[in-house]
Amino acid sequence: MQLLSKHREGKFLGAGATNLYYQSWHPDGEIRAIILIVHGLGAHSGIFDNLVEFLIAHHYAVYGLDLRGHGRSPGQRGYINNWSEFREDLRAFRQLVAAQESELPLFLLGQSLGGTIALDYILHYPGEFQGLIAIAPALEVNISPVKLIIGRILDKFLPRFALNTGIDMAAGSRDPQVVAAYAQDPLRHSQGTARLATEFLRTVAWIKRQAAMLQIPLLILHGGADRVTLLESSRLLFETITFADKQKREYPESYHELHNDLNYQEVLTDIEDWLEKHLNLVL
C-alpha cells in the first residue's frame, strides 16, 4: 500500500483470551470517523487495499481484524467452538478501537461471512455503531447442500472435521490479476468445518427471524453475478428490515468481492457517499 507510514499492527485478546491479530491505517491530519472491517470466510484483513486507500484519502481511519482460524490469528482454519466467539471477538475489538480513538464515530463494515457476523453483532449489541455496511452478506451461500448436511451430521461426533468449501476463487472478481493474487496469497484458505457449518446455519436462521428488529442506518451492497452468496437473500433481508434509514445497491455484472472487482471505484464511491451523509447526521 502507498500509505504504509500510517500502518499499524497489533494483537488483542478475544473470547477465551485468544490472542487475535489486527491492523489499522490512519490518514495524515484530520480523522473524520473510524471504519471497522470484518472479512469473510477464508480471507483476512489484508485483502481490502482498494477500500482502505480510498477511505484514507477521504480522511477515515480503518481497522481490520483477522478472525480466529484466519490469516495471522491462531486456531484451526475455518473452525469455531460456537458463534458467540465471533461475536465476543468483535466486541473486544470494538472496545480496543474505541479506547484508541475516543469520541470518533464508529461504522461497521462486514463482507460475506463478515456481513453475517456484523448483522448478528448489531442485533445483539445495538447502539454501539453509527452505521452498518454489509457487502454481499452470507445469508444464503452457494455451497453444496450435501457438504452442509455432512457438516451438520458430523458436528455431533467430529466437530473439527474439515472439508474444502468448493468456492471457486474466480467467483471473487472479474479481474484476472486479482484472481491470480488470490491463488498466491498464503494467508487465504478454503476450509470449513462441521462445527462452523452448524453454527453458521443456526445464526443465519436467527438473523432472519430477528431482522425486523434491526435499528441502525444500513447500506447493503451486492453483485448481481455473485456466485458465492445469493443476491436474493440480500433483497429479502432489505425487505424485512423496517428501520427507515436503509439503502441497497446492486451491481448487475459484479462478482462477490465488490471491493476488488472491475467496477470497484463505483462501489467505493457509493460507500463514501453513504458515509458522508451519515457522518453529517452524527456530527
C-alpha positions in Angstrom: 0.0 0.0 0.0 1.1 3.6 -0.6 0.3 4.7 3.0 2.5 2.3 5.0 3.8 5.1 7.2 0.4 5.1 8.8 0.0 1.4 9.0 0.0 -0.3 12.5 -0.2 -3.9 13.6 -1.1 -5.4 16.9 -2.7 -8.2 19.0 -5.7 -8.1 21.3 -7.5 -10.7 23.5 -10.7 -12.1 22.1 -13.1 -14.6 23.6 -11.4 -17.2 25.7 -8.2 -15.0 25.9 -7.4 -15.9 22.3 -4.6 -13.6 21.0 -6.0 -12.2 17.7 -4.2 -10.1 15.1 -5.4 -6.7 13.9 -4.1 -3.9 11.8 -5.0 -0.3 11.2 -4.5 2.5 8.7 -4.6 6.2 9.6 -4.6 9.2 7.3 -2.5 12.3 7.7 -4.2 15.1 9.6 -7.9 15.1 10.5 -9.7 11.8 11.1 -13.4 12.1 10.4 -14.6 8.6 11.6 -13.4 5.0 12.1 -14.4 2.1 9.9 -14.1 -1.4 11.4 -13.9 -4.1 8.7 -14.8 -7.8 9.2 -13.6 -10.1 6.4 -15.2 -13.2 5.0 -14.5 -17.0 5.2 -11.0 -18.0 4.2 -9.9 -14.3 3.8 -8.1 -11.9 6.2 -7.9 -8.2 7.0 -5.2 -7.6 4.3 -7.5 -8.0 1.2 -9.0 -4.6 1.3 -6.3 -2.4 -0.2 -8.6 -0.6 -2.6 -11.1 0.2 0.1 -8.5 1.2 2.6 -6.7 3.6 0.3 -9.9 5.1 -0.8 -11.2 5.7 2.8 -7.8 7.1 3.9 -7.9 9.6 1.1 -11.2 10.8 2.4 -9.9 11.0 6.0 -11.3 7.9 7.5 -9.2 5.6 9.7 -9.6 1.9 9.1 -9.3 -1.1 11.5 -9.4 -4.7 10.5 -9.0 -7.9 12.5 -8.2 -11.4 11.4 -11.0 -13.7 12.6 -9.9 -16.7 14.7 -8.9 -19.5 12.4 -8.0 -17.0 9.7 -5.0 -15.0 8.5 -2.5 -14.2 11.2 -4.8 -15.2 14.0 -4.5 -18.6 15.7 -6.8 -21.5 15.5 -7.8 -24.3 13.2 -8.6 -22.9 9.8 -12.4 -22.4 9.5 -13.2 -23.7 13.0 -15.1 -22.1 15.9 -16.4 -23.7 19.1 -19.6 -21.6 18.8 -20.8 -18.5 17.1 -20.5 -16.4 20.2 -16.7 -16.5 19.8 -17.0 -14.4 16.6 -19.4 -12.0 18.4 -17.3 -11.6 21.5 -14.1 -11.3 19.5 -15.7 -8.4 17.6 -16.9 -6.8 20.9 -13.4 -6.9 22.3 -12.0 -5.4 19.1 -14.6 -2.6 19.1 -13.6 -1.8 22.7 -10.0 -1.7 21.8 -10.7 0.7 18.9 -13.0 2.9 20.9 -10.3 3.2 23.6 -7.7 4.2 21.0 -10.0 6.5 19.0 -12.2 8.1 21.7 -15.1 10.2 20.7 -14.8 9.5 17.0 -17.9 8.0 15.2 -17.6 4.2 14.5 -19.0 2.4 11.5 -19.0 -1.3 11.0 -18.4 -2.9 7.6 -18.8 -6.7 7.1 -18.1 -8.6 3.8 -19.5 -12.0 3.1 -19.3 -14.1 6.3 -18.1 -10.8 7.9 -21.5 -9.4 7.0 -23.2 -12.2 8.8 -21.0 -11.6 11.8 -21.8 -7.9 11.7 -25.6 -8.4 11.4 -25.6 -10.8 14.4 -23.4 -8.4 16.4 -25.7 -5.3 15.8 -28.8 -7.3 16.7 -27.1 -8.4 20.0 -25.4 -5.1 20.8 -27.5 -2.3 19.4 -26.2 1.3 19.7 -22.5 0.6 19.5 -22.0 1.8 15.9 -23.3 4.7 13.9 -24.0 2.6 10.8 -23.6 -0.7 9.2 -22.3 -1.6 5.7 -23.0 -5.2 4.6 -21.2 -6.2 1.4 -22.6 -9.4 -0.1 -23.6 -10.7 3.4 -23.6 -14.5 3.6 -27.2 -15.3 4.3 -27.6 -17.9 1.5 -24.4 -19.5 0.2 -23.6 -21.4 -2.9 -22.1 -24.3 -1.2 -23.1 -27.9 -1.9 -26.1 -28.8 0.2 -24.5 -32.2 0.6 -21.5 -30.7 2.3 -23.7 -28.7 4.6 -25.7 -31.8 5.6 -22.5 -33.7 6.2 -21.3 -30.9 8.4 -24.4 -30.9 10.5 -24.3 -34.7 10.9 -20.6 -34.8 11.8 -20.8 -31.8 14.2 -22.1 -34.0 17.0 -19.2 -36.5 16.6 -16.4 -34.8 14.8 -16.9 -31.0 15.1 -13.4 -30.3 13.8 -13.8 -32.4 10.6 -12.9 -30.1 7.7 -13.8 -30.0 4.0 -12.9 -27.8 1.2 -15.8 -25.3 0.7 -15.5 -25.7 -3.0 -15.9 -22.0 -3.5 -14.2 -21.0 -6.8 -11.6 -18.2 -6.3 -12.6 -16.9 -9.8 -16.0 -16.1 -8.4 -14.5 -13.4 -6.3 -13.6 -10.9 -9.1 -13.8 -10.4 -12.8 -10.2 -9.1 -12.8 -7.8 -12.0 -13.7 -4.9 -10.3 -11.9 -6.9 -10.2 -8.7 -7.8 -13.9 -9.0 -4.2 -14.7 -9.6 -3.2 -12.8 -6.5 -5.9 -14.8 -4.5 -4.3 -18.1 -5.6 -0.8 -16.9 -4.5 -2.0 -15.5 -1.1 -0.6 -17.7 1.7 -3.0 -16.3 4.2 -6.1 -17.4 2.3 -7.7 -20.8 2.9 -10.7 -22.7 1.7 -11.5 -24.8 4.8 -14.9 -25.1 6.5 -15.5 -27.4 9.5 -18.5 -29.3 10.6 -19.0 -27.0 13.7 -18.7 -23.8 11.6 -21.4 -25.1 9.2 -23.8 -25.9 12.0 -23.2 -22.6 13.8 -23.5 -20.6 10.6 -26.8 -22.1 9.6 -28.2 -21.6 13.1 -27.0 -18.0 13.2 -28.4 -17.2 9.8 -31.8 -18.6 10.8 -31.7 -16.4 13.9 -30.8 -13.3 12.0 -33.7 -13.8 9.6 -36.1 -14.1 12.5 -34.8 -11.0 14.2 -34.1 -8.8 11.1 -37.2 -6.6 11.6 -35.6 -5.5 15.0 -32.5 -4.0 13.3 -32.4 -0.4 14.3 -29.3 1.1 12.6 -28.6 3.0 9.4 -27.8 0.3 6.9 -26.2 0.0 3.5 -26.4 -3.3 1.6 -24.2 -3.8 -1.5 -24.4 -6.9 -3.6 -23.3 -8.1 -7.1 -25.9 -9.4 -9.5 -23.5 -12.0 -10.8 -22.4 -13.1 -7.3 -21.9 -16.9 -7.3 -20.9 -17.2 -3.7 -23.7 -15.5 -1.7 -27.1 -15.1 -3.3 -28.4 -11.6 -4.2 -31.9 -12.7 -3.4 -31.0 -13.2 0.2 -29.9 -9.5 0.5 -33.1 -8.4 -1.2 -35.2 -10.4 1.3 -33.2 -9.0 4.2 -33.7 -5.5 3.0 -37.5 -6.0 2.6 -37.7 -7.5 6.1 -35.9 -4.6 7.9 -38.5 -2.0 9.0 -36.0 0.7 10.0 -36.4 3.7 7.6 -32.8 4.6 7.1 -31.8 1.7 4.8 -30.3 1.6 1.3 -29.4 -1.1 -1.1 -27.1 -1.0 -4.1 -27.0 -3.8 -6.7 -24.3 -4.1 -9.4 -25.7 -6.3 -12.2 -22.4 -7.7 -13.6 -20.3 -7.7 -10.4 -18.9 -10.7 -8.6 -18.6 -11.5 -4.9 -15.7 -9.3 -3.7 -17.1 -5.9 -4.8 -14.1 -4.0 -3.4 -11.8 -6.0 -5.7 -14.0 -6.2 -8.8 -13.6 -4.3 -12.1 -16.0 -1.6 -11.0 -14.6 -1.2 -7.5 -14.4 2.6 -8.0 -18.1 2.8 -8.4 -18.7 0.7 -5.3 -16.2 2.7 -3.2 -17.8 6.0 -4.3 -21.2 4.6 -3.2 -19.7 3.7 0.2 -18.2 7.1 0.7 -21.3 8.9 -0.4 -23.3 7.0 2.2 -20.7 7.6 4.9 -20.6 11.3 4.1 -24.4 11.5 4.5 -24.4 9.6 7.8 -21.4 11.3 9.2 -23.2 14.7 8.7 -26.1 13.3 10.7 -23.9 12.2 13.5 -21.8 15.4 13.8 
